[in-house]
Amino acid sequence: MQRKSYPSYVKCGKVMNGDLPLQLAPYEPPLVLGEVIVDPRKVKDPCVLLQFSQFNRFLVLGQSPQIYILYRLVRESDSDVYPQILQTWEFEIDIASVGDLDTTQPNVFSYCDCLGGSESYMITYRFEIAEIKTYNTDVLSNTNESFTATLLSKEKTQCEKFGLGKLESPYLEKLVFHPKAEMEAYADCGRVFHPALPQQLTNEEPPVPLAQVTSVRNDFHESCFLITFSTFINSILSPGGFNNLVFRLVRTCHHNSTKEILNEWPFRRFFPSAIILDESVVFRYCDCLPNHSREDYTYTMELVRVNVDEQSSYDIKQVSMTAQVFNSKKSKIFMKTLDSPSLTCGDVVNVHVPNRITKLPIRLAHLQVNTDRMKKPCILINYSSMFEVRIASGFGFNGTISFQLIRKSRRTGQTKVLEEWTVNLIQVISTRSSELIMVQPFVLSYCDCLDNHYGESFTYEVQISEYSVTNIAASIFNPVFSAIVSTGAGECNC
């Protein structure tokens, strides 16, 4: 008996951009930043992968500025008596001494909500701010907000499919075979570990596993895995203190137990004065594999190097790791199963931008998307990379860097700027500082819903459109550019 095909899709939610209040008490009504409504009733064993992204700008003044924001994700449906708080995140900056500082902080919040069995109600997800506390802060605002829900099926195990009961091996539990014409995209919400974190860790010592996901063999012609690891890193640094962390993604083949290092991401925080900083961190990896070997794989995110000065500390919390598994856009089978989303991984480049550049724009990434026979396609665009900033010694720095997402129609040649993100790094200090190097993730997200675009093919590009800096040089490396294309469930709430 063939497995029935269930529709999966991407949904673009409604968002609120603008200034935030400088104070919001816990007893006051929460501030709703985004809302997305999904209908999981036709999806077997649904998993909803939620992502809220924003650029958070703040202007702090004088001595000892403080910012504390409590975010939360809420789920509400007719099956719940009360709305359910799924997750909370704390964003915090507490600086002992700093001059006026105007900066933009990209934040991404991810959550994987796997629902038990087939749902019978519509579900509303809200992303809210429950509390804000600030001191010596003049401006607090959100821009470039995006709230998306990717609705996929959770992969069934062979035991569940045929009623065989639970098998002993965790890998055998995941073995499942589908007829080629019926194969769909699916999601795995992964496992999270909670290890004790070392202050020092070298290459000669065993790595610290943080989270992992396991993919199962399937009948895709070519499988594409979008691996997303997200967490909040808490840095408590002494004056002149630092933390240097290196994360590594490893793929293990179950058949022969071989391991392959796929990528490494450094993370570095250093500040002249004492600081407490809680911030979001997201790493992505796009892995497309021909399925000639029909192997099972486990992807594991590890902490492989740690160097933290004696008077400082760090913590890694609210960890999430997901795998979204798609049929490649190149597969002929995919053209027969348009209900299932596809994944396209684009071409990317590493870029070093010095203090002065003479030619703009600088293209960072591009990909092509085909929406043949889709009446109302929704395309979820994600660009992520590592962003290294080198601030030269002196009496402060000043920088404005703008990024653009451009869509080009290959049929008409029409070009449109869909979104522009601007990073500000501005500070004037009274005493001369030494060179400052910081490395952090940089994420851009956009949900593009189109109406009545039969037979269209588009090129999406990310580029640096403006670069005006003093005492700053930047490097962009480990980039990933991806597009998830779906029918959008026949709706568009952009």
C-alpha positions in Angstrom: 0.0 0.0 0.0 1.5 3.3 -1.0 1.8 6.1 1.4 -0.7 9.0 0.9 0.9 12.3 -0.1 0.3 15.2 2.3 1.0 18.8 1.4 3.8 20.6 3.1 4.4 24.3 2.7 6.1 27.6 3.8 3.9 30.3 5.4 5.0 33.9 5.7 3.6 35.6 8.8 2.7 39.2 9.6 5.3 41.3 11.4 5.6 44.7 13.2 8.6 46.9 12.5 9.3 50.1 14.4 10.5 51.6 17.6 10.2 49.6 20.9 9.3 51.1 24.3 12.3 51.6 26.6 10.4 49.9 29.4 7.8 47.1 29.4 6.8 45.7 32.8 5.9 41.9 33.1 2.4 42.8 34.2 1.7 44.8 31.1 0.3 43.2 27.9 3.1 41.7 25.8 4.2 43.4 22.6 3.4 41.2 19.6 6.2 41.3 17.0 4.9 38.7 14.6 2.1 36.2 14.0 1.7 33.3 11.6 -1.3 30.9 11.3 -0.8 27.4 10.0 -3.2 24.6 9.1 -1.6 21.3 9.9 -4.8 19.3 9.5 -3.8 17.7 6.2 -0.2 17.0 7.2 0.6 13.6 8.7 2.6 13.9 12.0 3.3 17.6 11.4 6.4 19.5 12.5 6.4 23.3 12.3 9.8 24.9 12.0 9.5 28.5 13.1 11.9 31.3 12.5 11.7 34.9 13.7 14.5 37.2 12.5 15.2 40.9 13.0 17.7 43.7 13.1 17.7 45.2 16.5 19.2 48.8 16.6 20.1 50.4 19.9 21.7 53.7 20.8 23.3 53.7 24.3 24.6 56.8 26.1 27.4 57.4 28.6 28.2 55.2 31.5 26.9 51.7 32.3 24.2 51.3 29.7 21.9 48.3 30.1 19.4 46.6 27.8 17.3 43.5 28.8 14.6 42.1 26.5 12.6 38.9 27.2 11.3 37.3 24.0 8.8 34.4 23.9 7.1 32.2 21.4 3.4 31.4 22.1 1.2 28.8 20.5 -2.6 29.1 20.5 -5.3 26.8 19.1 -8.9 25.6 19.9 -7.4 22.4 21.4 -5.6 24.4 24.2 -7.5 25.9 27.1 -4.8 28.6 27.5 -2.1 29.8 25.1 1.1 27.8 25.5 4.6 29.4 26.0 6.9 27.2 23.9 10.2 29.0 24.5 11.7 32.1 26.0 14.9 33.9 25.1 16.8 36.6 27.0 18.7 39.3 25.1 21.0 41.3 27.4 23.7 43.9 27.2 25.3 45.3 30.3 28.4 47.4 29.7 30.4 48.8 32.6 31.9 51.8 30.7 31.5 52.9 27.1 31.1 56.1 25.1 28.0 56.7 23.0 27.4 53.6 20.9 25.0 53.3 18.0 24.9 49.7 16.7 22.7 47.2 15.0 22.4 43.6 16.3 21.0 40.9 14.0 18.9 38.3 16.0 17.4 35.0 14.9 15.1 32.8 17.0 14.4 29.3 15.9 12.0 26.6 17.3 10.9 23.2 16.1 7.4 22.3 17.2 6.6 18.6 16.4 2.9 18.0 17.1 1.6 14.7 18.2 -0.3 12.8 15.5 -2.7 14.5 13.1 -3.9 17.9 14.3 -7.6 18.8 14.0 -7.3 22.6 14.6 -5.7 25.6 13.0 -2.7 26.9 15.1 -1.6 30.5 15.7 2.0 31.2 16.6 2.9 34.6 18.1 6.4 36.0 18.7 6.2 38.5 21.6 8.2 40.7 23.9 7.2 40.1 27.5 9.6 42.5 29.3 12.0 45.3 28.5 14.3 47.0 30.9 16.8 49.7 29.8 19.2 52.2 31.4 21.1 55.0 29.6 19.5 53.9 26.3 18.1 56.5 23.9 16.8 54.4 20.9 15.6 50.8 20.7 14.0 49.7 17.4 13.4 46.6 15.2 13.8 46.5 11.5 13.8 43.8 8.8 11.6 41.5 10.7 10.5 38.2 9.3 8.4 35.4 10.8 8.0 32.2 8.9 6.6 28.7 9.5 7.8 25.7 7.4 5.3 22.9 7.8 6.7 19.5 7.1 5.9 15.9 8.1 8.0 14.1 10.7 9.6 11.1 9.1 7.8 7.8 10.1 9.7 4.9 11.4 9.4 1.4 10.0 7.9 0.2 13.3 5.2 2.8 13.3 4.4 2.3 9.6 3.9 -1.4 9.8 2.9 -1.8 13.5 5.9 -3.8 14.5 6.5 -2.2 17.8 9.6 -0.5 19.0 12.9 -1.8 17.7 16.0 -2.0 19.8 18.4 0.0 17.6 17.7 3.8 17.4 19.0 3.7 13.8 16.7 0.8 12.8 13.8 2.7 14.2 14.3 5.3 11.6 14.6 3.0 8.5 11.7 3.5 6.2 11.2 3.0 2.5 8.7 4.9 0.3 7.7 4.5 -3.4 9.7 7.0 -5.4 6.7 8.9 -6.7 5.4 9.4 -3.1 8.5 10.7 -1.4 8.1 14.0 0.4 10.2 16.5 2.3 10.4 15.9 6.0 11.9 17.4 9.2 13.9 16.1 12.2 13.8 18.2 15.3 17.0 16.6 16.6 18.5 15.9 20.0 20.0 18.4 22.3 22.8 17.6 24.9 23.5 19.6 28.0 27.2 19.1 28.7 29.4 20.8 31.3 31.3 23.4 29.3 35.1 23.7 29.7 37.0 27.0 30.1 39.8 25.6 27.9 39.6 23.0 25.1 42.3 22.1 22.6 42.4 20.1 19.4 44.0 17.2 21.3 41.1 16.8 23.6 37.8 15.1 22.8 35.2 17.6 21.4 32.0 18.4 23.3 28.8 17.3 21.5 26.0 19.9 21.7 23.3 18.6 19.4 22.6 16.1 16.6 20.1 15.1 14.0 19.8 11.8 12.1 18.7 11.5 8.5 17.2 8.3 7.2 17.7 6.6 3.9 15.1 7.5 1.3 14.3 7.2 -2.4 15.1 10.8 -3.4 17.1 11.0 -6.6 19.3 13.6 -4.8 18.8 14.5 -1.1 19.4 18.0 0.1 19.8 18.5 3.8 19.4 22.0 5.3 21.1 21.8 8.8 20.3 24.6 11.2 22.0 25.0 14.6 20.9 27.9 16.8 21.7 28.9 20.3 22.1 31.8 22.6 25.6 32.5 23.9 26.1 34.3 27.1 29.5 36.1 27.4 30.5 37.6 30.8 33.8 39.4 30.1 36.2 41.1 32.5 37.8 44.4 31.3 39.9 43.4 28.3 38.6 39.9 28.7 37.7 37.5 25.8 36.2 34.2 24.7 37.3 32.3 21.6 35.0 29.4 20.7 35.1 27.1 17.6 32.1 25.0 16.6 32.3 22.0 14.2 29.7 20.1 12.1 30.5 16.4 11.6 28.6 13.9 9.4 28.8 10.3 10.4 27.9 7.5 8.0 26.1 4.6 9.8 27.1 2.0 7.3 30.8 2.2 7.9 31.0 4.5 10.9 33.2 7.0 8.9 33.2 10.6 10.0 33.6 13.7 7.9 34.2 17.3 9.1 31.9 19.5 7.0 32.6 22.9 8.4 33.9 25.0 11.3 32.6 28.3 12.7 34.6 30.5 15.0 33.0 32.8 17.6 35.0 35.5 19.3 34.0 38.2 21.8 36.4 40.9 23.1 35.6 44.2 24.8 37.8 46.8 26.5 35.5 47.2 29.5 33.5 44.7 31.5 30.4 43.5 29.7 27.6 41.0 29.9 26.2 40.0 26.5 23.4 37.5 25.7 23.0 37.1 21.9 21.6 34.7 19.3 23.9 32.6 17.2 22.9 30.6 14.0 25.0 28.3 11.9 23.6 26.7 8.7 25.0 24.1 6.3 23.5 23.0 3.0 24.4 19.4 2.1 23.3 17.8 -1.2 24.1 14.1 -1.7 23.4 11.7 -4.5 21.4 8.8 -3.2 23.2 6.0 -4.9 24.4 4.5 -1.6 21.1 4.9 0.3 23.1 5.6 3.5 21.9 6.9 6.9 23.7 9.9 8.3 24.0 11.6 11.7 25.0 15.3 11.8 26.5 16.4 15.1 27.4 19.9 16.2 30.5 19.9 18.4 32.4 22.4 20.4 36.1 21.7 19.5 38.1 24.6 20.8 37.7 26.9 23.8 39.9 29.7 25.0 38.5 32.0 27.7 40.5 34.3 29.9 40.6 33.5 33.6 38.3 36.3 34.8 35.6 35.7 32.1 33.0 33.0 31.4 30.5 31.9 28.8 27.4 29.7 28.5 25.7 28.0 25.5 21.9 27.7 26.1 18.6 27.4 24.3 20.2 25.0 21.8 18.2 23.9 18.8 19.3 21.7 15.8 17.1 20.7 12.9 17.4 18.9 9.6 15.1 19.7 6.7 15.4 17.0 4.1 14.2 17.7 0.5 14.3 16.3 -2.9 16.8 18.3 -5.0 15.3 20.7 -7.6 17.3 18.7 -10.2 15.2 15.5 -9.7 12.6 14.7 -12.3 10.6 13.0 -9.6 10.1 16.3 -7.8 8.3 17.7 -10.9 5.6 15.1 -10.3 5.1 15.9 -6.6 4.7 19.7 -6.5 3.0 19.5 -3.1 6.4 18.8 -1.5 8.8 21.8 -1.1 12.2 21.8 -2.7 15.5 23.2 -1.6 18.0 25.1 -3.7 21.5 25.8 -2.4 23.2 28.8 -4.2 26.6 29.9 -5.2 28.5 31.9 -2.5 31.9 33.7 -2.1 34.1 34.7 0.8 34.8 38.4 0.8 37.3 40.7 2.5 36.3 44.4 2.5 39.1 46.7 3.7 38.9 50.2 5.1 38.3 51.6 1.6 36.8 50.1 -1.5 36.2 51.7 -4.9 33.7 49.5 -6.6 30.1 48.7 -5.5 28.0 46.6 -5.4 29.9 43.5 -4.2 27.9 40.3 -5.0 28.0 37.8 -2.2 25.6 35.0 -3.3 23.1 34.0 -6.0 20.8 31.2 -6.9 18.0 30.4 -9.4 14.5 29.3 -8.5 11.9 27.8 -10.8 8.2 28.2 -9.9 6.7 26.2 -12.9 3.1 25.3 -12.4 2.9 27.0 -9.0 0.1 29.5 -8.8 1.1 31.1 -5.5 4.6 30.1 -4.6 6.3 31.1 -1.4 10.1 31.2 -1.4 11.9 31.3 2.0 15.3 32.9 1.4 18.1 32.5 4.0 21.6 33.9 3.8 24.0 33.2 6.6 27.7 33.7 7.1 30.4 34.6 9.6 31.1 38.3 10.0 34.6 39.3 11.3 35.1 42.9 12.2 38.6 44.3 12.8 38.5 47.7 14.5 41.9 49.6 14.3 43.4 51.1 17.4 42.4 54.7 17.9 39.6 56.9 19.4 36.6 55.1 18.1 35.1 53.9 14.8 32.4 54.6 12.4 30.8 52.3 9.9 27.7 51.8 7.8 27.3 48.6 5.7 24.2 47.9 3.7 23.1 44.6 2.2 20.4 44.1 -0.5 18.4 41.1 -1.7 17.5 41.4 -5.4 15.1 39.4 -7.4 15.5 39.2 -11.2 12.9 37.7 -13.5 14.6 35.5 -16.1 11.6 35.8 -18.4 11.0 39.6 -18.4 14.4 40.8 -17.1 12.7 42.9 -14.4 14.8 43.6 -11.3 13.4 44.4 -7.9 15.1 45.2 -4.6 13.2 43.1 -2.1 14.9 44.1 1.1 17.8 46.1 2.5 19.6 45.5 5.7 21.9 48.2 7.3 24.5 47.5 9.9 25.7 50.5 11.9 28.9 50.4 14.0 29.5 53.9 15.5 31.4 54.8 18.7 33.5 57.7 19.9 35.7 57.1 22.9 37.8 59.6 24.8 40.9 57.4 25.3 42.9 55.5 22.7 41.9 51.9 22.4 43.9 48.9 21.0 42.9 46.8 18.0 39.6 45.0 18.5 38.6 41.8 16.7 35.2 40.2 16.9 33.7 37.3 15.0 30.0 36.5 15.0 27.3 35.0 12.7 25.4 37.2 10.3 22.0 36.1 9.1 19.6 37.6 6.5 16.1 36.2 6.0 13.2 37.0 3.7 9.9 35.4 2.8 8.9 36.1 -0.8 5.3 35.3 -1.7 4.3 35.6 -5.3 0.9 35.6 -7.0 0.0 34.2 -10.4 3.6 33.6 -11.6 3.1 30.5 -13.8 6.2 29.4 -15.6 8.4 32.0 -13.9 12.1 31.5 -13.2 13.9 33.9 -10.9 17.5 34.7 -9.8 18.0 35.9 -6.3 21.2 37.8 -5.3 22.7 39.1 -2.1 25.1 42.1 -2.4 26.8 44.8 -0.5 25.3 48.0 -1.8 26.9 50.5 0.6 30.1 50.5 2.5 31.3 53.6 4.3 33.7 52.9 7.2 36.4 54.5 9.3 38.9 52.4 11.3 37.0 49.2 10.3 37.8 46.3 8.0 35.5 43.3 7.6 35.6 39.7 6.3 32.6 37.6 5.4 33.2 33.8 5.3 31.5 30.4 5.6 28.4 31.7 3.6 25.3 29.6 2.9 22.6 30.8 0.6 19.4 28.7 0.3 15.8 28.9 -1.0 13.0 26.7 0.1 10.3 26.7 -2.6 6.7 25.6 -1.9 3.1 26.2 -3.0 2.5 28.4 0.1 -0.6 26.4 0.8 -2.4 28.5 -1.8 -2.2 31.5 0.4 -0.1 34.6 0.8 0.0 36.7 4.0 3.0 38.8 3.2 
